[in-house]
Amino acid sequence: QVQLVDSGGGLVQPGGSLRLSCAASGITFSRYQMGWYRQAPGQQRELVARITSGGATYYADSVKGRFTISRDNAKNTVYLQMNSLKREDTAVYYCNAGGPMSGYWGQGTQVTVSS
């Protein structure tokens, strides 16, 4: 049974930082492209960042230079370090394994950026 468990969200002031984690089980983690998506109220889910099995990364323009995606294959975990957070980063963040069309999803973790 595949399971992705997202954690690390919370309430943070503008300019602050958070680190999201996604622990995977039931898959050969090292072989999967992993991604973080987010969905704000009334908005479509959008790609934030992804990392291939080989470690290549991609970032949405809106988060470049502020967010960093990384993976620890020994721990079957992918991370999203979020710095210099802005109010517009407020959303539910979802971990994904294997792509948005046929992959697996975490349950989501709420990130709220507010003073």
C-alpha positions in Angstrom: 0.0 0.0 0.0 1.4 3.3 -1.1 1.4 6.1 1.5 2.7 9.7 1.3 2.6 11.6 4.6 3.0 15.4 4.4 4.0 17.4 7.4 5.6 20.6 8.5 3.0 23.2 7.6 1.8 25.9 9.9 1.3 29.6 10.5 4.2 31.8 9.8 4.8 35.6 9.4 5.7 37.1 6.1 9.5 36.7 5.6 9.6 33.6 7.7 10.6 30.0 6.9 9.1 26.6 7.0 10.3 23.1 6.0 7.8 20.6 4.7 8.5 16.9 4.7 6.9 14.0 2.9 7.6 10.5 4.0 6.9 7.8 1.5 6.3 4.1 1.9 5.1 1.3 -0.4 7.1 2.5 -3.4 10.7 2.2 -4.5 11.3 5.8 -3.6 14.7 6.3 -5.2 13.1 5.6 -8.7 10.4 8.2 -8.4 10.3 11.8 -9.5 8.9 13.7 -6.5 7.1 16.9 -6.5 5.4 19.5 -4.3 2.2 21.1 -5.5 0.0 23.7 -3.8 -3.7 24.7 -4.0 -5.0 28.0 -2.7 -8.7 28.6 -2.1 -10.5 29.0 -5.4 -7.4 28.2 -7.4 -6.2 25.2 -9.4 -3.5 23.0 -8.0 -0.1 24.1 -9.3 3.4 22.7 -9.4 5.8 24.3 -7.0 8.9 22.2 -7.4 10.0 18.8 -8.5 13.1 16.6 -8.2 13.9 13.7 -10.5 15.3 10.4 -9.4 18.7 11.7 -10.5 18.4 14.9 -8.4 17.6 17.4 -11.1 15.3 20.1 -9.9 12.7 22.4 -11.4 11.0 25.4 -9.7 8.0 27.5 -10.5 9.0 31.1 -11.3 7.1 32.3 -8.3 9.3 30.4 -5.8 12.7 30.4 -7.5 15.4 31.6 -5.2 13.2 31.2 -2.1 12.3 27.5 -2.1 14.5 24.5 -2.2 13.4 20.9 -2.9 15.6 18.0 -1.8 15.4 14.3 -1.2 16.9 11.7 1.1 16.6 8.3 -0.5 17.9 6.6 2.6 14.9 8.0 4.5 12.4 7.8 1.7 11.7 11.5 2.3 11.4 14.6 0.2 11.7 18.1 1.6 10.6 21.6 0.7 12.6 24.3 2.4 10.6 27.6 2.1 12.3 30.9 2.9 11.2 34.5 2.6 7.6 33.4 2.6 4.9 35.7 1.2 1.2 36.0 1.8 0.6 34.6 -1.7 2.4 31.4 -0.7 -0.6 30.5 1.5 -2.1 27.2 0.3 -2.4 23.6 1.0 0.8 21.9 -0.1 0.7 18.4 -1.4 3.5 15.9 -2.0 3.4 13.9 -5.2 5.2 10.8 -6.4 5.3 9.9 -10.1 3.6 12.9 -11.6 0.2 14.5 -11.3 -1.7 12.3 -13.9 -1.1 8.8 -12.6 1.0 9.3 -9.5 0.4 9.2 -5.8 -0.5 12.1 -3.5 -0.1 13.0 0.1 -2.9 14.3 2.2 -1.7 17.9 2.2 -0.4 20.2 4.8 -1.7 23.8 5.3 0.7 26.7 5.0 -0.6 30.1 6.1 1.5 33.2 5.8 0.0 36.0 7.8 1.0 38.6 10.3 
